[in-house]
Amino acid sequence: KTCIYIGRFQPFHEGHKKLFLKGIKKSGQVAILVMDSFKINKKNPFRFPRVKREINKSLKDYKNKFIIIKIPVVSSIIYGRKVGYKIEKIKLSKRIENISATKIRKKLINEKS
């Protein structure tokens, strides 16, 4: 079984990794779907190849437990009748849930200045 994990991962951080680990625990493997906006801006400063490299580096100890797939930006997820899988929110600690990629991006920009 596989769980699907969708995000922009701009950048991939500790909170993303914790959620990934919960997914591994639940299903044994994770399909990481990386939304790529195809344009660089403040909200999306990294292109897919860099995001993929960072994820691979962060998850190197789980090599055969995940796959990374590039997808377009998702605006909604829809499904019809009962589909045989769950859509669920994973509750993480307050400290992890407070990690903000927006704040990380701002810090990276300030470090470059």
C-alpha positions in Angstrom: 0.0 0.0 0.0 1.1 3.6 -0.7 0.0 6.9 0.7 0.0 10.1 -1.4 1.6 13.2 -0.1 1.0 16.4 -2.1 2.9 19.7 -1.6 5.1 22.4 -3.1 7.9 21.8 -0.6 9.4 25.3 -1.1 11.7 24.2 0.7 11.3 20.7 2.0 11.7 21.1 5.8 11.5 19.2 9.1 7.7 19.4 9.2 7.5 17.8 5.7 9.8 15.0 6.8 7.8 14.3 10.0 4.6 14.0 7.9 6.5 11.7 5.5 7.5 9.5 8.4 3.9 9.2 9.5 3.0 8.1 6.0 5.7 5.5 6.0 4.4 4.2 9.3 0.9 3.9 8.0 1.5 2.4 4.6 5.1 1.4 4.1 5.7 3.7 1.1 4.9 7.2 0.0 4.3 8.8 -3.4 5.5 12.4 -3.0 3.6 14.6 -5.5 5.5 17.9 -6.0 3.4 20.7 -7.4 5.5 22.7 -9.8 4.2 26.2 -10.8 6.6 26.4 -13.8 7.4 30.0 -12.8 9.8 31.3 -10.2 8.4 33.8 -7.7 8.6 34.6 -4.0 6.2 31.8 -3.1 7.9 29.3 -5.4 11.6 30.2 -5.6 12.8 26.6 -6.4 12.3 24.6 -9.5 11.3 20.9 -9.4 14.9 19.5 -9.9 16.1 21.3 -6.8 13.1 20.4 -4.7 13.6 16.7 -5.8 17.3 16.8 -4.9 16.5 18.3 -1.4 13.8 15.6 -0.8 16.1 12.8 -1.9 18.9 14.2 0.3 16.6 14.6 3.4 15.1 11.1 2.9 18.3 9.2 1.9 17.7 6.7 4.7 14.4 5.6 3.1 15.6 5.1 -0.5 13.2 2.4 -1.7 10.2 3.7 0.4 9.2 6.6 -1.8 8.8 8.0 -5.3 8.8 11.7 -6.3 6.5 12.7 -9.0 6.1 16.2 -10.6 2.5 17.4 -11.0 0.9 20.8 -11.9 -0.5 23.0 -9.2 -3.6 21.4 -7.7 -6.6 23.6 -7.0 -8.9 20.9 -5.7 -9.0 17.1 -5.1 -12.3 15.5 -6.1 -13.7 12.0 -6.0 -17.0 10.3 -6.7 -18.6 7.5 -4.8 -16.8 5.5 -2.1 -13.4 5.0 -3.5 -11.7 2.6 -1.2 -9.1 4.9 0.4 -9.1 7.5 3.1 -8.3 11.2 2.9 -7.1 12.1 6.3 -5.3 14.9 8.1 -2.3 13.8 10.2 -2.0 15.6 13.5 1.6 16.6 14.4 3.0 18.3 17.4 2.3 22.1 17.7 6.1 22.8 17.2 6.1 20.9 13.9 2.8 22.3 12.7 4.2 25.8 13.4 7.1 25.3 10.9 6.5 27.7 8.0 8.1 27.4 4.6 7.1 31.0 4.1 9.3 32.0 7.0 12.1 29.7 5.9 12.0 31.3 2.4 12.1 34.8 3.9 15.2 33.8 6.0 16.9 32.4 2.9 16.3 35.6 1.0 17.6 37.7 3.9 20.8 35.5 4.1 21.5 36.2 0.4 21.2 40.0 0.9 
